[in-house]
Amino acid sequence: MKNIEAVVVYRIGNQPPGGNQSPDQYILSIEPKDFDRASYSIGENLLVPCWDSLSVPVDFRKPGLRVTVSYKRKECYGALTSPDMHGAYGYYIDLTTIQLKAP
């Protein structure tokens, strides 16, 4: 996928017993309805880069930041889990490029 609009979303980690018990993550959502809100949808729209603690590069770790990305999606679905859900969601990706979305 090339030049896809996305938004950076923040998953707070280490919140046992009822929350995400992994480290904090900054991941991507490609769901347009997530672009202008504080929460995010759960599903195939969530993309988890396969580097540096499964987060986007440090310069882009700002919740709500609009970006343009190019990536190769891995076929395995289920990159993320939550204790209150009976299943996994999201895809791992090899992030090729990330840049601020042009106004």
FISE-383394 format. One record per atom (N, C-alpha, C, O): residue in one letter; x negated, y, z. Coordinates in pm, whole numbers, padded with zeros to 5 digits, always signed. Example, Ala and Ser with C-alpha at 12.3 -4.5 7.8 and 13.67 -1.06 7.14 Angstrom:
BEGIN
a-01319-00569+00780 a-01230-00450+00780 a-01320-00330+00780 a-01424-00332+00846 s-01285-00225+00708 s-01367-00106+00714 s-01290+00003+00787 s-01341+00114+00804 
This chain:
BEGIN
m-00086-00116+00000 m+00000+00000+00000 m-00091+00123+00000 m-00191+00128+00071 k-00054+00221-00080 k-00137+00342-00090 k-00053+00467-00067 k+00059+00478-00115 n-00112+00559+00008 n-00051+00690+00032 n+00091+00681+00087 n+00184+00739+00031 i+00106+00608+00194 i+00235+00588+00260 i+00245+00684+00378 i+00152+00696+00457 e+00358+00751+00389 e+00380+00842+00502 e+00410+00761+00627 e+00484+00663+00623 a+00350+00803+00739 a+00369+00733+00866 a+00360+00833+00980 a+00323+00949+00961 v+00395+00787+01098 v+00383+00867+01219 v+00310+00783+01324 v+00331+00662+01334 v+00225+00848+01401 v+00154+00779+01509 v+00249+00765+01628 v+00310+00863+01672 v+00260+00644+01680 v+00340+00619+01799 v+00250+00563+01909 v+00150+00497+01882 y+00288+00592+02031 y+00208+00555+02148 y+00279+00446+02226 y+00397+00460+02261 r+00208+00338+02252 r+00259+00231+02339 r+00176+00232+02466 r+00058+00199+02462 i+00236+00270+02577 i+00165+00272+02704 i+00141+00129+02749 i+00229+00044+02737 g+00025+00103+02800 g-00011-00032+02841 g-00020-00045+02992 g-00002+00051+03067 n-00048-00167+03033 n-00070-00200+03174 n+00044-00152+03264 n+00021-00082+03363 q+00165-00190+03229 q+00283-00154+03306 q+00356-00278+03356 q+00477-00289+03333 p+00289-00370+03423 p+00359-00489+03471 p+00457-00453+03582 p+00438-00347+03642 p+00559-00530+03613 p+00589-00655+03547 p+00682-00639+03428 p+00696-00734+03350 g+00748-00524+03410 g+00850-00517+03305 g+00810-00445+03179 g+00893-00427+03091 g+00685-00403+03167 g+00645-00327+03049 g+00533-00393+02971 g+00493-00506+02999 n+00482-00320+02873 n+00372-00367+02791 n+00249-00389+02880 n+00204-00296+02947 q+00196-00509+02882 q+00086-00541+02972 q-00050-00542+02903 q-00148-00587+02961 s-00057-00493+02781 s-00185-00481+02712 s-00237-00338+02726 s-00168-00254+02784 p-00356-00308+02675 p-00407-00171+02684 p-00318-00073+02606 p-00239-00113+02521 d-00333+00057+02635 d-00263+00159+02557 d-00294+00140+02409 d-00406+00102+02373 q-00196+00167+02324 q-00216+00154+02180 q-00156+00274+02109 q-00053+00327+02149 y-00222+00316+02004 y-00170+00416+01911 y-00156+00344+01779 y-00255+00310+01714 i-00032+00322+01738 i-00004+00246+01618 i+00075+00333+01523 i+00095+00452+01549 l+00121+00277+01413 l+00190+00353+01310 l+00331+00301+01288 l+00356+00181+01297 s+00422+00394+01259 s+00556+00356+01214 s+00577+00418+01077 s+00548+00536+01055 i+00628+00337+00985 i+00660+00388+00852 i+00810+00406+00834 i+00858+00425+00722 e+00885+00401+00944 e+01030+00421+00941 e+01059+00571+00944 e+01028+00636+01043 p+01118+00627+00838 p+01144+00772+00833 p+01222+00826+00953 p+01197+00940+00995 k+01315+00750+01010 k+01391+00804+01123 k+01304+00819+01248 k+01344+00887+01342 d+01186+00758+01250 d+01094+00772+01363 d+01008+00898+01351 d+00943+00936+01449 f+01006+00962+01236 f+00914+01073+01212 f+00939+01194+01301 f+00845+01267+01333 d+01060+01217+01340 d+01093+01338+01416 d+01154+01311+01552 d+01232+01391+01602 r+01119+01198+01613 r+01172+01169+01746 r+01063+01111+01835 r+00959+01065+01787 a+01087+01113+01965 a+00987+01068+02062 a+00980+00915+02073 a+00875+00861+02108 s+01088+00847+02043 s+01089+00701+02050 s+01064+00643+01911 s+01051+00717+01814 y+01058+00511+01902 y+01036+00449+01773 y+01117+00321+01760 y+01152+00258+01860 s+01146+00285+01637 s+01219+00163+01607 s+01127+00043+01623 s+01006+00054+01607 i+01185-00071+01653 i+01107-00193+01666 i+01141-00285+01550 i+01257-00318+01527 g+01038-00325+01476 g+01059-00415+01363 g+00941-00417+01269 g+00827-00394+01309 e+00969-00444+01142 e+00866-00453+01040 e+00799-00320+01010 e+00694-00317+00946 n+00857-00211+01055 n+00802-00077+01031 n+00677-00048+01112 n+00604+00046+01078 l+00648-00124+01216 l+00533-00097+01301 l+00408-00165+01246 l+00408-00284+01215 l+00302-00086+01235 l+00176-00133+01178 l+00065-00117+01282 l+00049-00010+01341 v-00010-00223+01304 v-00115-00225+01405 v-00250-00242+01336 v-00280-00350+01284 p-00333-00137+01334 p-00465-00149+01272 p-00552-00253+01344 p-00549-00261+01467 c-00628-00330+01269 c-00713-00435+01326 c-00853-00384+01354 c-00950-00437+01299 w-00866-00283+01438 w-00997-00238+01483 w-00982-00161+01611 w-00871-00120+01646 d-01089-00140+01681 d-01097-00054+01800 d-00974-00062+01889 d-00893+00031+01893 s-00961-00171+01960 s-00850-00190+02055 s-00713-00185+01988 s-00614-00147+02051 l-00707-00224+01863 l-00580-00228+01790 l-00511-00093+01791 l-00391-00085+01819 s-00584+00012+01763 s-00530+00147+01758 s-00582+00220+01635 s-00678+00175+01571 v-00519+00332+01603 v-00569+00417+01495 v-00699+00483+01542 v-00727+00484+01662 p-00780+00537+01449 p-00904+00605+01490 p-00878+00716+01592 p-00771+00776+01593 v-00976+00742+01677 v-00963+00835+01789 v-00910+00972+01747 v-00826+01029+01816 d-00956+01025+01635 d-00913+01159+01591 d-00763+01166+01559 d-00708+01276+01547 f-00698+01052+01546 f-00556+01049+01509 f-00467+00999+01623 f-00349+00971+01600 r-00519+00988+01742 r-00443+00936+01856 r-00362+01046+01922 r-00390+01088+02035 k-00261+01093+01850 k-00170+01196+01899 k-00028+01153+01866 k+00009+01150+01748 p+00053+01118+01967 p+00190+01074+01938 p+00266+01177+01856 p+00261+01297+01885 g+00335+01130+01754 g+00414+01218+01669 g+00338+01279+01553 g+00396+01350+01472 l+00207+01251+01544 l+00127+01306+01436 l+00167+01242+01304 l+00170+01119+01292 r+00198+01325+01206 r+00236+01275+01073 r+00110+01255+00990 r+00025+01344+00982 v+00099+01138+00930 v-00020+01102+00854 v+00020+01035+00723 v+00135+00996+00702 t-00078+01025+00636 t-00066+00946+00514 t-00171+00837+00523 t-00287+00863+00553 v-00129+00713+00498 v-00219+00599+00514 v-00220+00511+00389 v-00124+00508+00312 s-00330+00442+00372 s-00340+00333+00276 s-00385+00212+00355 s-00470+00224+00444 y-00331+00096+00324 y-00361-00022+00403 y-00328-00149+00328 y-00257-00149+00227 k-00382-00258+00379 k-00345-00391+00332 k-00280-00462+00449 k-00342-00484+00553 r-00153-00499+00432 r-00079-00565+00538 r-00114-00713+00541 r-00119-00779+00438 k-00137-00763+00661 k-00162-00906+00678 k-00027-00979+00677 k+00075-00921+00715 e-00027-01101+00636 e+00097-01176+00621 e+00159-01219+00754 e+00279-01247+00760 c+00080-01225+00859 c+00134-01273+00987 c+00217-01163+01053 c+00169-01053+01079 y+00341-01195+01080 y+00432-01103+01147 y+00430-01134+01296 y+00420-01251+01334 g+00439-01032+01380 g+00444-01054+01524 g+00322-01000+01596 g+00271-01063+01688 a+00275-00883+01555 a+00157-00823+01615 a+00182-00771+01757 a+00089-00761+01836 l+00306-00739+01789 l+00340-00676+01917 l+00447-00758+01989 l+00530-00823+01926 t+00444-00752+02119 t+00548-00815+02200 t+00584-00722+02316 t+00508-00632+02351 s+00698-00746+02373 s+00742-00675+02493 s+00804-00777+02586 s+00871-00870+02539 p+00784-00763+02717 p+00836-00863+02811 p+00988-00877+02809 p+01040-00983+02841 d+01058-00771+02771 d+01204-00777+02774 d+01265-00823+02641 d+01387-00824+02626 m+01181-00861+02546 m+01230-00909+02416 m+01190-01055+02399 m+01085-01097+02447 h+01273-01129+02331 h+01244-01270+02305 h+01190-01285+02164 h+01253-01347+02079 g+01076-01229+02141 g+01015-01238+02009 g+00908-01133+01991 g+00885-01050+02079 a+00845-01137+01877 a+00739-01043+01844 a+00781-00964+01721 a+00874-01002+01650 y+00713-00853+01697 y+00749-00764+01587 y+00625-00690+01539 y+00523-00689+01609 g+00633-00630+01423 g+00523-00552+01368 g+00421-00636+01293 g+00413-00758+01309 y+00343-00567+01210 y+00240-00632+01129 y+00102-00578+01163 y+00087-00459+01191 y+00002-00665+01159 y-00137-00621+01162 y-00171-00570+01022 y-00121-00621+00922 i-00258-00469+01017 i-00302-00416+00888 i-00453-00391+00891 i-00513-00370+00996 d-00511-00395+00772 d-00645-00343+00752 d-00626-00202+00700 d-00584-00182+00586 l-00655-00104+00783 l-00635+00037+00749 l-00750+00082+00660 l-00866+00081+00701 t-00717+00123+00537 t-00817+00167+00441 t-00848+00314+00457 t-00965+00353+00466 t-00743+00397+00460 t-00761+00542+00481 t-00649+00595+00568 t-00538+00541+00570 i-00679+00701+00639 i-00579+00774+00716 i-00617+00921+00710 i-00734+00956+00727 q-00519+01006+00686 q-00543+01149+00681 q-00416+01221+00726 q-00306+01166+00721 l-00434+01346+00768 l-00318+01427+00807 l-00227+01442+00687 l-00273+01458+00574 k-00097+01439+00711 k-00001+01458+00603 k-00008+01604+00559 k-00009+01696+00640 a-00014+01623+00429 a-00016+01758+00375 a+00120+01824+00398 a+00223+01759+00384 p+00120+01953+00435 p+00248+02021+00461 p+00334+02035+00337 p+00444+02090+00344 
